[in-house]
């Protein structure tokens, strides 16, 4: 729960609970708890769940307002106050009191940063799947790989989370026959990053879109991936296998290897 969107509490909660294998958790997000009335309602909801399930709910909270916090903490739950866990020690170390303002991490008070994120999202959408080669010089990174290897979701994640202008360009059979990268990419080899995937997983994904087609056949997937990986190695393009990696892991690797996304708060 949070006085804002609840995204931060949700993310941290997932990270903590993922350490406990074999236990399934039902998630309920309670956002925008920004008044005493809403706090009382949230407290009652927690109590009702505890009574119905017979176990205490685990409450991950990023509530900022101390009065609202004290109301919710009276609930019959296991309370994880993520905000105060980090803020109080930092106040001591920095010698500065925090603002305790609601919604600081997800508001748009930094108009320049917000504008950059919106521009990056628009850029990623306009440059998805090689739709256009216009303005590739503005890209922070250009993702390459065979069709359905994870380029589009990674591009959008980089844009939404980090304001990174990410284009993506498919490597297709015609490129492999020529034995060259698409001509539009040649001036920007220093911005390229490749994604690959196992043939079996690629065939599964493609069959969901075009079942029983040559495009989705395991044999064709093997040929395309082999050709794409050979091309990336030959051209000196950094690449990784996306099969068992989350979008967050893929994006972090890209940011690290290309030295992108060094945000200052």
C-alpha positions as CSV (number, residue, x, y, z in Angstrom):
1,X,0.0,0.0,0.0
2,X,1.0,3.6,-0.6
3,X,-0.1,7.2,-0.6
4,X,1.0,7.2,-4.3
5,X,0.7,4.5,-7.0
6,X,2.0,1.6,-4.9
7,X,4.5,0.6,-7.6
8,X,7.6,1.0,-5.4
9,X,6.0,-1.1,-2.6
10,X,4.9,-3.7,-5.1
11,X,8.4,-3.9,-6.6
12,X,10.2,-4.2,-3.3
13,X,7.6,-6.6,-2.0
14,X,8.0,-8.9,-5.0
15,X,11.8,-8.9,-4.6
16,X,11.5,-9.9,-0.9
17,X,8.8,-12.5,-1.3
18,X,10.6,-14.1,-4.3
19,X,13.2,-15.4,-1.7
20,X,10.5,-17.8,-0.3
21,X,10.1,-20.7,-2.7
22,X,7.1,-22.9,-2.6
23,X,4.8,-20.3,-1.1
24,X,2.1,-18.6,-3.2
25,X,1.0,-15.1,-2.3
26,X,-2.2,-13.3,-3.4
27,X,-1.4,-9.7,-4.1
28,X,-3.7,-6.8,-3.3
29,X,-2.5,-3.2,-4.1
30,X,-4.1,-0.4,-2.1
31,X,-2.9,2.9,-3.7
32,X,-3.5,6.6,-2.9
33,X,-4.0,6.3,0.8
34,X,-3.7,10.1,1.3
35,X,-6.3,10.8,4.0
36,X,-7.3,9.5,7.4
37,X,-10.6,8.2,6.0
38,X,-8.8,6.2,3.4
39,X,-6.3,4.9,6.0
40,X,-9.2,3.7,8.2
41,X,-10.8,2.0,5.2
42,X,-7.4,0.3,4.4
43,X,-7.0,-0.8,8.0
44,X,-10.4,-2.4,7.9
45,X,-9.7,-4.2,4.6
46,X,-6.5,-5.7,6.1
47,X,-8.4,-6.8,9.2
48,X,-11.2,-8.4,7.1
49,X,-8.6,-10.3,5.1
50,X,-6.9,-11.5,8.2
51,X,-10.2,-12.6,9.7
52,X,-11.3,-14.4,6.5
53,X,-8.0,-16.1,5.7
54,X,-7.0,-16.9,9.3
55,X,-3.5,-15.5,8.6
56,X,-2.0,-12.1,8.9
57,X,-1.5,-10.3,5.6
58,X,2.0,-9.1,4.9
59,X,1.8,-5.3,4.3
60,X,4.5,-3.6,2.3
61,X,4.1,0.1,2.8
62,X,5.6,3.3,1.4
63,X,3.3,5.6,3.3
64,X,4.9,8.9,4.0
65,X,2.4,10.7,6.3
66,X,3.1,9.7,9.9
67,X,-0.5,10.2,11.0
68,X,-1.8,8.0,8.2
69,X,1.0,5.5,8.9
70,X,0.0,5.2,12.5
71,X,-3.6,4.5,11.6
72,X,-2.8,1.7,9.2
73,X,-0.2,0.1,11.5
74,X,-3.0,-0.7,13.9
75,X,-4.3,-3.3,11.5
76,X,-3.9,-7.0,12.1
77,X,-1.0,-7.5,9.6
78,X,2.7,-8.0,9.4
79,X,3.8,-4.4,8.6
80,X,6.9,-3.7,6.5
81,X,7.5,0.0,6.5
82,X,9.8,0.3,3.5
83,X,9.9,4.1,3.6
84,X,11.0,4.6,7.1
85,X,13.4,1.7,7.0
86,X,15.6,3.7,4.6
87,X,14.6,7.3,5.3
88,X,15.4,7.6,9.0
89,X,19.0,6.2,8.7
90,X,19.6,8.5,5.8
91,X,18.3,11.5,7.7
92,X,20.9,10.8,10.4
93,X,23.7,10.2,7.9
94,X,23.0,13.2,5.7
95,X,22.1,15.5,8.5
96,X,19.1,16.6,6.5
97,X,15.4,16.0,7.2
98,X,13.4,14.4,4.4
99,X,10.5,16.4,2.9
100,X,7.9,13.7,3.7
101,X,6.0,14.8,0.6
102,X,3.5,12.4,-0.8
103,X,4.1,11.0,-4.3
104,X,7.6,12.3,-4.8
105,X,8.9,9.3,-6.7
106,X,6.2,9.2,-9.3
107,X,5.1,12.8,-9.8
108,X,6.1,15.0,-12.7
109,X,7.6,17.9,-10.8
110,X,10.8,17.4,-12.8
111,X,9.3,18.5,-16.1
112,X,12.5,18.0,-18.1
113,X,12.9,14.4,-17.0
114,X,9.2,13.6,-17.6
115,X,9.4,15.2,-21.0
116,X,12.4,13.1,-21.9
117,X,10.6,9.9,-20.9
118,X,7.6,10.7,-23.1
119,X,9.9,11.6,-26.0
120,X,11.7,8.3,-25.5
121,X,8.5,6.3,-25.5
122,X,7.3,8.1,-28.7
123,X,10.7,7.4,-30.3
124,X,10.6,3.7,-29.4
125,X,7.1,3.3,-30.9
126,X,8.0,5.1,-34.1
127,X,11.2,3.1,-34.5
128,X,9.7,-0.3,-33.6
129,X,10.6,-3.3,-35.8
130,X,12.5,-1.2,-38.3
131,X,9.5,0.9,-39.3
132,X,11.7,3.8,-40.1
133,X,15.4,4.5,-40.3
134,X,14.8,8.3,-39.9
135,X,16.6,9.9,-37.0
136,X,18.5,6.8,-36.0
137,X,21.4,9.2,-35.1
138,X,19.2,10.3,-32.1
139,X,19.0,6.7,-30.7
140,X,20.8,5.9,-27.5
141,X,20.7,2.2,-28.5
142,X,19.5,0.2,-31.5
143,X,18.5,-3.4,-30.7
144,X,18.9,-6.0,-33.4
145,X,18.0,-9.7,-33.7
146,X,15.6,-12.0,-35.4
147,X,11.9,-11.3,-35.3
148,X,10.3,-12.1,-31.9
149,X,13.5,-12.2,-29.9
150,X,12.3,-9.6,-27.3
151,X,13.4,-6.3,-29.0
152,X,10.1,-4.5,-28.7
153,X,9.3,-5.0,-25.0
154,X,13.0,-4.2,-24.1
155,X,12.9,-1.0,-26.2
156,X,9.7,0.2,-24.4
157,X,11.0,-0.7,-21.0
158,X,14.2,1.3,-21.6
159,X,12.1,4.2,-22.7
160,X,9.5,4.1,-19.9
161,X,11.9,3.4,-17.0
162,X,15.0,5.3,-18.1
163,X,14.1,7.7,-20.8
164,X,16.4,5.9,-23.2
165,X,15.7,6.4,-26.9
166,X,15.8,2.8,-28.1
167,X,15.1,1.8,-31.7
168,X,14.9,-1.8,-32.8
169,X,15.6,-3.4,-36.1
170,X,14.9,-7.0,-37.2
171,X,17.5,-9.1,-38.9
172,X,15.7,-10.9,-41.7
173,X,16.6,-13.7,-44.3
174,X,17.5,-11.1,-46.9
175,X,20.2,-9.7,-44.6
176,X,21.6,-13.2,-44.1
177,X,21.7,-13.8,-47.9
178,X,23.6,-10.6,-48.4
179,X,25.8,-11.4,-45.5
180,X,25.5,-7.8,-44.3
181,X,23.7,-5.7,-41.7
182,X,20.8,-3.7,-43.0
183,X,22.3,-0.6,-44.8
184,X,20.5,1.8,-42.5
185,X,22.4,0.4,-39.5
186,X,26.0,0.6,-40.9
187,X,26.7,4.2,-39.7
188,X,25.5,3.4,-36.2
189,X,27.4,0.2,-35.3
190,X,28.6,1.6,-32.0
191,X,24.9,1.9,-30.9
192,X,24.0,-1.7,-31.8
193,X,23.1,-4.3,-29.2
194,X,21.9,-7.8,-30.2
195,X,19.3,-10.1,-28.7
196,X,19.1,-13.8,-29.4
197,X,16.9,-16.6,-28.2
198,X,16.9,-20.4,-28.3
199,X,15.3,-21.9,-31.4
200,X,12.8,-23.9,-29.4
201,X,11.5,-20.9,-27.5
202,X,11.4,-18.8,-30.7
203,X,9.4,-21.4,-32.5
204,X,6.9,-21.5,-29.6
205,X,6.5,-17.7,-29.7
206,X,6.1,-17.5,-33.5
207,X,3.6,-20.4,-33.5
208,X,1.3,-18.3,-31.3
209,X,1.3,-15.7,-34.0
210,X,1.5,-17.7,-37.2
211,X,0.8,-21.4,-36.3
212,X,2.2,-24.1,-38.5
213,X,4.0,-21.7,-40.8
214,X,7.5,-21.9,-42.3
215,X,8.2,-18.7,-40.3
216,X,7.5,-20.5,-37.1
217,X,9.0,-23.9,-37.9
218,X,11.8,-25.1,-35.7
219,X,14.1,-25.7,-38.6
220,X,13.7,-22.1,-39.9
221,X,14.2,-20.7,-36.4
222,X,17.4,-22.6,-36.1
223,X,18.7,-21.3,-39.4
224,X,17.8,-17.7,-38.6
225,X,19.3,-17.7,-35.2
226,X,22.5,-19.3,-36.3
227,X,22.8,-16.7,-39.1
228,X,22.0,-13.8,-36.8
229,X,24.5,-14.9,-34.1
230,X,27.2,-15.4,-36.7
231,X,26.6,-11.9,-38.1
232,X,26.6,-10.3,-34.7
233,X,29.9,-12.1,-33.7
234,X,31.5,-11.1,-37.1
235,X,30.4,-7.5,-36.7
236,X,31.6,-7.2,-33.1
237,X,28.1,-6.5,-31.8
238,X,27.6,-7.2,-28.1
239,X,24.6,-9.5,-27.6
240,X,22.9,-11.8,-25.1
241,X,20.5,-14.7,-25.0
242,X,17.1,-13.5,-23.9
243,X,15.4,-16.8,-23.4
244,X,15.7,-17.1,-19.6
245,X,16.2,-13.4,-18.7
246,X,13.6,-10.9,-17.7
247,X,13.2,-7.6,-19.4
248,X,14.7,-6.0,-16.3
249,X,17.8,-8.1,-16.6
250,X,18.2,-7.6,-20.3
251,X,17.8,-3.8,-19.9
252,X,20.3,-3.7,-17.0
253,X,22.9,-5.5,-19.1
254,X,22.4,-3.1,-22.0
255,X,22.7,0.0,-19.7
256,X,25.8,-1.4,-18.2
257,X,27.6,-2.4,-21.4
258,X,26.7,0.8,-23.3
259,X,27.2,3.1,-20.3
260,X,23.7,4.5,-20.5
261,X,21.1,5.6,-17.9
262,X,23.4,7.2,-15.3
263,X,20.6,9.2,-13.7
264,X,21.2,11.9,-11.1
265,X,18.4,12.6,-8.6
